[in-house]
Amino acid sequence: MTTTRIERDGAFHFHVVGEMTFSTTTMLLQQSETFFSGSQDVEIDLSQVTAADSAGLALLLEWKAVAAHKGVQVAVKEIPGDMLSIAHLCQIDSLFEDSETGG
């Protein structure tokens, strides 16, 4: 079983490994507190996310809100199809049009 975590790929590049679900998003939010500490734009890769639900989508929205508050951009790559389906259903998929999507 894969432990859910956020790994740093560079100064402002991160990727999530594991699940982005109700059971993991609080921990992921805590791990991400340093994402937006600088003035650089941030890139988050979700290509290694194994499961996602509406809580994962809520975490993406939180990251976008925190970034906007700090005056930086957050680019999300490879958003899981489950998250995009939920975003479409909630009519907020336009918030992710500038992001690269996954399968």
The first five atom37 places (N, CA, C, CB, O) and aatype in JSON, in Angstrom:
{
  "aatype": [12, 16, 16, 16, 1, 9, 6, 1, 3, 7, 0, 13, 8, 13, 8, 19, 19, 7, 6, 12, 16, 13, 15, 16, 16, 16, 12, 10, 10, 5, 5, 15, 6, 16, 13, 13, 15, 7, 15, 5, 3, 19, 6, 9, 3, 10, 15, 5, 19, 16, 0, 0, 3, 15, 0, 7, 10, 0, 10, 10, 10, 6, 17, 11, 0, 19, 0, 0, 8, 11, 7, 19, 5, 19, 0, 19, 11, 6, 9, 14, 7, 3, 12, 10, 15, 9, 0, 8, 10, 4, 5, 9, 3, 15, 10, 13, 6, 3, 15, 6, 16, 7, 7],
  "atom_mask": [
    [1, 1, 1, 1, 1],
    [1, 1, 1, 1, 1],
    [1, 1, 1, 1, 1],
    [1, 1, 1, 1, 1],
    [1, 1, 1, 1, 1],
    [1, 1, 1, 1, 1],
    [1, 1, 1, 1, 1],
    [1, 1, 1, 1, 1],
    [1, 1, 1, 1, 1],
    [1, 1, 1, 0, 1],
    [1, 1, 1, 1, 1],
    [1, 1, 1, 1, 1],
    [1, 1, 1, 1, 1],
    [1, 1, 1, 1, 1],
    [1, 1, 1, 1, 1],
    [1, 1, 1, 1, 1],
    [1, 1, 1, 1, 1],
    [1, 1, 1, 0, 1],
    [1, 1, 1, 1, 1],
    [1, 1, 1, 1, 1],
    [1, 1, 1, 1, 1],
    [1, 1, 1, 1, 1],
    [1, 1, 1, 1, 1],
    [1, 1, 1, 1, 1],
    [1, 1, 1, 1, 1],
    [1, 1, 1, 1, 1],
    [1, 1, 1, 1, 1],
    [1, 1, 1, 1, 1],
    [1, 1, 1, 1, 1],
    [1, 1, 1, 1, 1],
    [1, 1, 1, 1, 1],
    [1, 1, 1, 1, 1],
    [1, 1, 1, 1, 1],
    [1, 1, 1, 1, 1],
    [1, 1, 1, 1, 1],
    [1, 1, 1, 1, 1],
    [1, 1, 1, 1, 1],
    [1, 1, 1, 0, 1],
    [1, 1, 1, 1, 1],
    [1, 1, 1, 1, 1],
    [1, 1, 1, 1, 1],
    [1, 1, 1, 1, 1],
    [1, 1, 1, 1, 1],
    [1, 1, 1, 1, 1],
    [1, 1, 1, 1, 1],
    [1, 1, 1, 1, 1],
    [1, 1, 1, 1, 1],
    [1, 1, 1, 1, 1],
    [1, 1, 1, 1, 1],
    [1, 1, 1, 1, 1],
    [1, 1, 1, 1, 1],
    [1, 1, 1, 1, 1],
    [1, 1, 1, 1, 1],
    [1, 1, 1, 1, 1],
    [1, 1, 1, 1, 1],
    [1, 1, 1, 0, 1],
    [1, 1, 1, 1, 1],
    [1, 1, 1, 1, 1],
    [1, 1, 1, 1, 1],
    [1, 1, 1, 1, 1],
    [1, 1, 1, 1, 1],
    [1, 1, 1, 1, 1],
    [1, 1, 1, 1, 1],
    [1, 1, 1, 1, 1],
    [1, 1, 1, 1, 1],
    [1, 1, 1, 1, 1],
    [1, 1, 1, 1, 1],
    [1, 1, 1, 1, 1],
    [1, 1, 1, 1, 1],
    [1, 1, 1, 1, 1],
    [1, 1, 1, 0, 1],
    [1, 1, 1, 1, 1],
    [1, 1, 1, 1, 1],
    [1, 1, 1, 1, 1],
    [1, 1, 1, 1, 1],
    [1, 1, 1, 1, 1],
    [1, 1, 1, 1, 1],
    [1, 1, 1, 1, 1],
    [1, 1, 1, 1, 1],
    [1, 1, 1, 1, 1],
    [1, 1, 1, 0, 1],
    [1, 1, 1, 1, 1],
    [1, 1, 1, 1, 1],
    [1, 1, 1, 1, 1],
    [1, 1, 1, 1, 1],
    [1, 1, 1, 1, 1],
    [1, 1, 1, 1, 1],
    [1, 1, 1, 1, 1],
    [1, 1, 1, 1, 1],
    [1, 1, 1, 1, 1],
    [1, 1, 1, 1, 1],
    [1, 1, 1, 1, 1],
    [1, 1, 1, 1, 1],
    [1, 1, 1, 1, 1],
    [1, 1, 1, 1, 1],
    [1, 1, 1, 1, 1],
    [1, 1, 1, 1, 1],
    [1, 1, 1, 1, 1],
    [1, 1, 1, 1, 1],
    [1, 1, 1, 1, 1],
    [1, 1, 1, 1, 1],
    [1, 1, 1, 0, 1],
    [1, 1, 1, 0, 1]
  ],
  "atom_positions": [
    [[0.83, -1.19, 0.0], [0.0, 0.0, 0.0], [0.88, 1.25, 0.0], [-0.95, 0.0, 1.21], [1.83, 1.34, 0.77]],
    [[0.55, 2.19, -0.85], [1.31, 3.42, -0.97], [0.88, 4.41, 0.1], [1.14, 4.03, -2.37], [-0.31, 4.62, 0.32]],
    [[1.85, 5.0, 0.75], [1.55, 6.04, 1.72], [1.34, 7.35, 0.97], [2.7, 6.17, 2.78], [2.16, 7.74, 0.15]],
    [[0.25, 8.01, 1.26], [-0.04, 9.28, 0.61], [0.91, 10.33, 1.15], [-1.52, 9.71, 0.83], [1.13, 10.44, 2.35]],
    [[1.48, 11.11, 0.22], [2.45, 12.13, 0.62], [2.62, 13.13, -0.51], [3.8, 11.48, 0.99], [2.19, 12.9, -1.64]],
    [[3.26, 14.22, -0.19], [3.65, 15.21, -1.18], [5.17, 15.2, -1.24], [3.1, 16.65, -0.83], [5.85, 15.27, -0.21]],
    [[5.7, 15.1, -2.44], [7.14, 15.11, -2.63], [7.54, 16.36, -3.4], [7.61, 13.84, -3.37], [6.82, 16.83, -4.28]],
    [[8.7, 16.88, -3.05], [9.23, 18.09, -3.69], [10.12, 17.66, -4.86], [10.03, 18.97, -2.67], [11.01, 16.82, -4.7]],
    [[9.86, 18.24, -6.04], [10.67, 17.96, -7.22], [11.65, 19.09, -7.52], [9.77, 17.72, -8.42], [12.52, 18.95, -8.37]],
    [[11.51, 20.16, -6.84], [12.33, 21.35, -7.03], [11.83, 22.41, -6.08], [0.0, 0.0, 0.0], [10.97, 22.14, -5.25]],
    [[12.37, 23.59, -6.2], [12.0, 24.65, -5.25], [10.51, 24.91, -5.21], [12.72, 25.93, -5.61], [9.94, 25.12, -4.14]],
    [[9.86, 24.9, -6.38], [8.43, 25.22, -6.44], [7.66, 24.21, -7.27], [8.23, 26.61, -7.01], [6.63, 24.53, -7.85]],
    [[8.16, 22.99, -7.32], [7.51, 21.9, -8.05], [7.29, 20.74, -7.09], [8.38, 21.44, -9.28], [8.21, 20.28, -6.42]],
    [[6.04, 20.28, -7.03], [5.66, 19.22, -6.11], [4.84, 18.17, -6.84], [4.87, 19.79, -4.91], [4.27, 18.45, -7.9]],
    [[4.79, 16.97, -6.29], [3.84, 15.99, -6.8], [3.23, 15.22, -5.64], [4.52, 15.03, -7.8], [3.87, 14.95, -4.63]],
    [[1.97, 14.87, -5.83], [1.22, 14.12, -4.83], [1.28, 12.65, -5.22], [-0.27, 14.62, -4.73], [1.06, 12.28, -6.37]],
    [[1.59, 11.81, -4.23], [1.64, 10.37, -4.42], [0.57, 9.75, -3.52], [3.07, 9.79, -4.09], [0.53, 10.02, -2.32]],
    [[-0.28, 8.91, -4.09], [-1.31, 8.23, -3.3], [-2.69, 8.82, -3.52], [0.0, 0.0, 0.0], [-3.01, 9.3, -4.61]],
    [[-3.49, 8.78, -2.48], [-4.89, 9.18, -2.58], [-5.11, 10.64, -2.2], [-5.74, 8.3, -1.69], [-4.44, 11.19, -1.32]],
    [[-6.06, 11.26, -2.88], [-6.56, 12.59, -2.5], [-8.04, 12.4, -2.21], [-6.31, 13.69, -3.64], [-8.9, 12.69, -3.04]],
    [[-8.32, 11.91, -0.99], [-9.68, 11.54, -0.59], [-9.98, 12.12, 0.79], [-9.85, 10.0, -0.59], [-9.14, 12.76, 1.41]],
    [[-11.2, 11.88, 1.24], [-11.61, 12.38, 2.56], [-10.63, 11.95, 3.65], [-13.0, 11.88, 2.9], [-10.41, 12.7, 4.6]],
    [[-10.06, 10.78, 3.52], [-9.17, 10.27, 4.57], [-7.76, 10.85, 4.51], [-9.09, 8.78, 4.48], [-6.99, 10.66, 5.45]],
    [[-7.4, 11.55, 3.44], [-6.03, 12.04, 3.32], [-5.89, 13.55, 3.16], [-5.38, 11.38, 2.17], [-4.79, 14.08, 3.34]],
    [[-6.95, 14.25, 2.83], [-6.8, 15.66, 2.46], [-6.36, 16.56, 3.61], [-8.08, 16.17, 1.9], [-5.65, 17.54, 3.38]],
    [[-6.76, 16.27, 4.83], [-6.32, 17.09, 5.96], [-4.81, 17.0, 6.11], [-7.01, 16.65, 7.28], [-4.13, 18.02, 6.3]],
    [[-4.28, 15.79, 6.02], [-2.84, 15.59, 6.11], [-2.12, 16.26, 4.95], [-2.51, 14.09, 6.15], [-1.07, 16.88, 5.14]],
    [[-2.68, 16.15, 3.73], [-2.07, 16.79, 2.57], [-2.08, 18.3, 2.71], [-2.79, 16.37, 1.28], [-1.11, 18.97, 2.33]],
    [[-3.15, 18.86, 3.25], [-3.22, 20.3, 3.47], [-2.11, 20.74, 4.43], [-4.6, 20.71, 4.02], [-1.45, 21.74, 4.2]],
    [[-1.92, 19.99, 5.49], [-0.85, 20.31, 6.44], [0.52, 20.22, 5.78], [-0.91, 19.36, 7.65], [1.37, 21.08, 6.02]],
    [[0.74, 19.2, 4.96], [2.03, 19.05, 4.28], [2.27, 20.18, 3.28], [2.09, 17.71, 3.56], [3.43, 20.5, 2.98]],
    [[1.22, 20.77, 2.76], [1.36, 21.77, 1.71], [1.52, 23.2, 2.23], [0.17, 21.72, 0.8], [1.59, 24.13, 1.44]],
    [[1.58, 23.38, 3.53], [1.64, 24.74, 4.09], [2.82, 25.55, 3.58], [1.69, 24.67, 5.6], [2.74, 26.78, 3.54]],
    [[3.9, 24.91, 3.19], [5.07, 25.64, 2.7], [5.05, 25.89, 1.2], [6.33, 24.89, 3.06], [5.94, 26.58, 0.69]],
    [[4.08, 25.36, 0.48], [4.01, 25.53, -0.98], [4.12, 26.99, -1.39], [2.73, 24.95, -1.52], [4.86, 27.32, -2.31]],
    [[3.38, 27.83, -0.73], [3.18, 29.2, -1.18], [3.92, 30.2, -0.3], [1.71, 29.52, -1.21], [3.49, 31.34, -0.17]],
    [[5.04, 29.78, 0.29], [5.77, 30.64, 1.2], [6.65, 31.66, 0.47], [6.63, 29.81, 2.12], [7.03, 32.67, 1.06]],
    [[6.96, 31.41, -0.78], [7.77, 32.35, -1.55], [6.91, 33.16, -2.49], [0.0, 0.0, 0.0], [5.69, 33.16, -2.4]],
    [[7.58, 33.86, -3.38], [6.84, 34.67, -4.35], [6.84, 34.03, -5.72], [7.43, 36.08, -4.42], [6.43, 34.66, -6.7]],
    [[7.3, 32.8, -5.81], [7.37, 32.09, -7.08], [6.07, 31.33, -7.36], [8.55, 31.12, -7.1], [5.38, 30.9, -6.43]],
    [[5.76, 31.17, -8.64], [4.62, 30.35, -9.02], [4.92, 28.89, -8.68], [4.3, 30.51, -10.53], [6.07, 28.47, -8.64]],
    [[3.86, 28.13, -8.42], [3.99, 26.75, -7.94], [3.38, 25.8, -8.97], [3.3, 26.57, -6.56], [2.36, 26.11, -9.59]],
    [[4.01, 24.65, -9.16], [3.48, 23.61, -10.02], [3.25, 22.36, -9.19], [4.43, 23.33, -11.22], [4.13, 21.92, -8.45]],
    [[2.05, 21.78, -9.32], [1.69, 20.56, -8.59], [1.3, 19.5, -9.6], [0.54, 20.83, -7.57], [0.38, 19.7, -10.4]],
    [[1.98, 18.37, -9.56], [1.75, 17.26, -10.48], [0.92, 16.2, -9.75], [3.1, 16.66, -11.0], [1.31, 15.71, -8.69]],
    [[-0.21, 15.84, -10.33], [-1.09, 14.84, -9.73], [-1.06, 13.51, -10.48], [-2.52, 15.36, -9.68], [-1.95, 12.68, -10.3]],
    [[-0.06, 13.29, -11.32], [-0.01, 12.08, -12.14], [0.14, 10.8, -11.32], [1.13, 12.18, -13.12], [-0.14, 9.71, -11.83]],
    [[0.58, 10.9, -10.07], [0.74, 9.72, -9.22], [-0.38, 9.56, -8.19], [2.07, 9.79, -8.51], [-0.25, 8.78, -7.24]],
    [[-1.47, 10.29, -8.39], [-2.64, 10.15, -7.52], [-3.37, 8.87, -7.93], [-3.6, 11.41, -7.61], [-3.69, 8.67, -9.1]],
    [[-3.63, 8.01, -6.95], [-4.24, 6.7, -7.23], [-5.74, 6.69, -7.03], [-3.61, 5.65, -6.35], [-6.42, 5.82, -7.58]],
    [[-6.28, 7.63, -6.26], [-7.73, 7.73, -6.04], [-8.03, 9.18, -5.66], [-8.21, 6.74, -4.92], [-7.24, 9.84, -5.0]],
    [[-9.2, 9.65, -6.1], [-9.58, 11.03, -5.83], [-11.08, 11.13, -5.66], [-9.1, 11.97, -6.96], [-11.83, 10.38, -6.27]],
    [[-11.51, 12.05, -4.81], [-12.93, 12.3, -4.63], [-13.16, 13.8, -4.44], [-13.49, 11.49, -3.41], [-12.26, 14.6, -4.7]],
    [[-14.34, 14.17, -3.99], [-14.67, 15.59, -3.87], [-13.79, 16.3, -2.84], [-16.14, 15.75, -3.49], [-13.57, 17.51, -2.95]],
    [[-13.29, 15.59, -1.86], [-12.38, 16.21, -0.89], [-11.07, 16.59, -1.57], [-12.12, 15.26, 0.3], [-10.48, 17.63, -1.26]],
    [[-10.61, 15.76, -2.48], [-9.41, 16.09, -3.25], [-9.63, 17.32, -4.11], [0.0, 0.0, 0.0], [-8.74, 18.17, -4.23]],
    [[-10.81, 17.42, -4.71], [-11.15, 18.61, -5.49], [-11.18, 19.84, -4.59], [-12.5, 18.42, -6.19], [-10.7, 20.9, -4.98]],
    [[-11.74, 19.71, -3.41], [-11.79, 20.83, -2.46], [-10.37, 21.27, -2.08], [-12.58, 20.44, -1.2], [-10.12, 22.46, -1.92]],
    [[-9.45, 20.32, -1.95], [-8.07, 20.67, -1.65], [-7.45, 21.46, -2.81], [-7.24, 19.39, -1.36], [-6.73, 22.43, -2.57]],
    [[-7.72, 21.06, -4.04], [-7.22, 21.84, -5.19], [-7.74, 23.26, -5.15], [-7.63, 21.17, -6.51], [-7.0, 24.21, -5.41]],
    [[-9.02, 23.42, -4.82], [-9.61, 24.76, -4.73], [-8.96, 25.57, -3.61], [-11.12, 24.66, -4.49], [-8.72, 26.76, -3.76]],
    [[-8.67, 24.92, -2.5], [-7.99, 25.59, -1.39], [-6.6, 26.05, -1.82], [-7.88, 24.66, -0.17], [-6.2, 27.18, -1.53]],
    [[-5.86, 25.18, -2.52], [-4.53, 25.57, -2.99], [-4.61, 26.76, -3.94], [-3.85, 24.38, -3.69], [-3.78, 27.66, -3.86]],
    [[-5.6, 26.77, -4.82], [-5.77, 27.9, -5.74], [-6.09, 29.18, -4.96], [-6.88, 27.6, -6.77], [-5.59, 30.25, -5.29]],
    [[-6.93, 29.07, -3.94], [-7.3, 30.24, -3.15], [-6.12, 30.79, -2.36], [-8.44, 29.89, -2.2], [-5.91, 32.01, -2.33]],
    [[-5.35, 29.92, -1.74], [-4.18, 30.36, -0.97], [-3.17, 31.02, -1.91], [-3.52, 29.17, -0.23], [-2.61, 32.07, -1.58]],
    [[-2.94, 30.42, -3.06], [-2.0, 30.98, -4.02], [-2.46, 32.37, -4.46], [-1.85, 30.05, -5.25], [-1.65, 33.31, -4.51]],
    [[-3.74, 32.51, -4.78], [-4.26, 33.81, -5.21], [-4.1, 34.85, -4.11], [-5.73, 33.68, -5.6], [-3.76, 36.0, -4.38]],
    [[-4.35, 34.45, -2.87], [-4.2, 35.36, -1.73], [-2.75, 35.83, -1.58], [-4.66, 34.68, -0.44], [-2.51, 36.97, -1.19]],
    [[-1.81, 34.96, -1.9], [-0.39, 35.31, -1.78], [0.17, 35.92, -3.06], [0.42, 34.07, -1.42], [1.34, 36.29, -3.11]],
    [[-0.68, 36.04, -4.08], [-0.25, 36.68, -5.31], [0.61, 35.82, -6.22], [0.0, 0.0, 0.0], [1.39, 36.34, -7.02]],
    [[0.47, 34.5, -6.11], [1.21, 33.6, -6.99], [0.22, 32.73, -7.76], [2.2, 32.71, -6.17], [-0.95, 32.61, -7.39]],
    [[0.69, 32.14, -8.82], [-0.12, 31.23, -9.63], [0.21, 29.8, -9.24], [0.13, 31.46, -11.15], [1.34, 29.49, -8.88]],
    [[-0.8, 28.93, -9.31], [-0.56, 27.52, -9.11], [-1.01, 26.8, -10.38], [-1.31, 26.98, -7.85], [-2.15, 26.94, -10.82]],
    [[-0.1, 26.03, -10.95], [-0.41, 25.22, -12.13], [-0.53, 23.78, -11.67], [0.69, 25.37, -13.24], [0.36, 23.24, -11.01]],
    [[-1.64, 23.15, -12.02], [-1.87, 21.77, -11.64], [-1.77, 20.92, -12.9], [-3.25, 21.59, -10.95], [-2.44, 21.19, -13.89]],
    [[-0.94, 19.9, -12.85], [-0.74, 19.01, -14.0], [-1.36, 17.65, -13.71], [0.75, 18.86, -14.34], [-1.32, 17.16, -12.58]],
    [[-1.92, 17.05, -14.75], [-2.43, 15.68, -14.69], [-3.53, 15.5, -13.63], [-1.29, 14.73, -14.4], [-3.46, 14.6, -12.79]],
    [[-4.54, 16.35, -13.68], [-5.67, 16.24, -12.76], [-6.41, 14.94, -13.07], [-6.63, 17.48, -12.87], [-6.76, 14.7, -14.23]],
    [[-6.66, 14.11, -12.05], [-7.37, 12.84, -12.29], [-8.77, 13.08, -12.87], [-7.48, 12.04, -10.99], [-9.45, 14.05, -12.53]],
    [[-9.18, 12.17, -13.73], [-10.49, 12.26, -14.37], [-11.63, 12.32, -13.37], [0.0, 0.0, 0.0], [-12.62, 13.0, -13.62]],
    [[-11.51, 11.6, -12.24], [-12.56, 11.64, -11.21], [-12.78, 13.06, -10.71], [-12.19, 10.71, -10.04], [-13.92, 13.5, -10.54]],
    [[-11.68, 13.77, -10.47], [-11.81, 15.15, -9.98], [-12.44, 16.05, -11.04], [-10.45, 15.7, -9.58], [-13.28, 16.89, -10.73]],
    [[-12.02, 15.87, -12.28], [-12.58, 16.69, -13.35], [-14.06, 16.42, -13.55], [-11.84, 16.45, -14.64], [-14.82, 17.34, -13.85]],
    [[-14.48, 15.17, -13.38], [-15.9, 14.84, -13.49], [-16.71, 15.54, -12.41], [-16.12, 13.32, -13.41], [-17.79, 16.07, -12.68]],
    [[-16.2, 15.54, -11.2], [-16.89, 16.21, -10.09], [-16.92, 17.72, -10.35], [-16.19, 15.9, -8.73], [-17.94, 18.36, -10.13]],
    [[-15.81, 18.27, -10.81], [-15.75, 19.7, -11.11], [-16.77, 20.07, -12.19], [-14.33, 20.12, -11.55], [-17.43, 21.1, -12.11]],
    [[-16.88, 19.22, -13.2], [-17.86, 19.46, -14.27], [-19.28, 19.42, -13.72], [-17.69, 18.41, -15.4], [-20.11, 20.27, -14.05]],
    [[-19.55, 18.42, -12.89], [-20.87, 18.29, -12.28], [-21.23, 19.52, -11.45], [-20.93, 17.03, -11.42], [-22.39, 19.95, -11.43]],
    [[-20.24, 20.08, -10.75], [-20.45, 21.26, -9.91], [-20.34, 22.57, -10.69], [-19.44, 21.27, -8.77], [-20.48, 23.66, -10.13]],
    [[-20.09, 22.45, -11.99], [-19.95, 23.6, -12.88], [-18.81, 24.52, -12.49], [-21.24, 24.37, -12.92], [-18.92, 25.75, -12.59]],
    [[-17.71, 23.91, -12.03], [-16.51, 24.7, -11.71], [-15.32, 24.22, -12.52], [-16.2, 24.61, -10.21], [-14.18, 24.59, -12.22]],
    [[-15.56, 23.42, -13.54], [-14.46, 22.89, -14.35], [-13.69, 24.0, -15.07], [-14.99, 21.89, -15.36], [-12.53, 23.79, -15.43]],
    [[-14.3, 25.15, -15.28], [-13.61, 26.25, -15.94], [-12.43, 26.75, -15.09], [-14.58, 27.4, -16.23], [-11.51, 27.38, -15.61]],
    [[-12.46, 26.49, -13.8], [-11.36, 26.9, -12.92], [-10.08, 26.12, -13.23], [-11.74, 26.7, -11.46], [-8.99, 26.51, -12.8]],
    [[-10.21, 25.02, -13.95], [-9.05, 24.16, -14.24], [-8.73, 24.11, -15.72], [-9.3, 22.75, -13.72], [-7.97, 23.25, -16.16]],
    [[-9.3, 25.02, -16.5], [-9.05, 25.02, -17.95], [-7.59, 25.26, -18.29], [-9.9, 26.07, -18.63], [-7.12, 24.78, -19.32]],
    [[-6.87, 25.98, -17.45], [-5.46, 26.25, -17.73], [-4.54, 25.15, -17.24], [-5.05, 27.56, -17.11], [-3.32, 25.24, -17.41]],
    [[-5.1, 24.12, -16.64], [-4.31, 23.02, -16.11], [-4.25, 21.87, -17.12], [-4.9, 22.53, -14.77], [-5.16, 21.69, -17.94]],
    [[-3.17, 21.11, -17.04], [-3.04, 19.92, -17.85], [-3.81, 18.8, -17.17], [-1.55, 19.52, -18.07], [-3.74, 18.65, -15.95]],
    [[-4.53, 18.03, -17.95], [-5.35, 16.99, -17.36], [-4.77, 15.61, -17.58], [-6.74, 17.05, -17.91], [-4.04, 15.37, -18.54]],
    [[-5.12, 14.72, -16.67], [-4.68, 13.34, -16.77], [-5.78, 12.5, -17.37], [0.0, 0.0, 0.0], [-6.77, 13.02, -17.89]],
    [[-5.61, 11.19, -17.28], [-6.56, 10.25, -17.85], [-7.77, 10.01, -17.05], [0.0, 0.0, 0.0], [-8.64, 9.23, -17.46]]
  ]
}
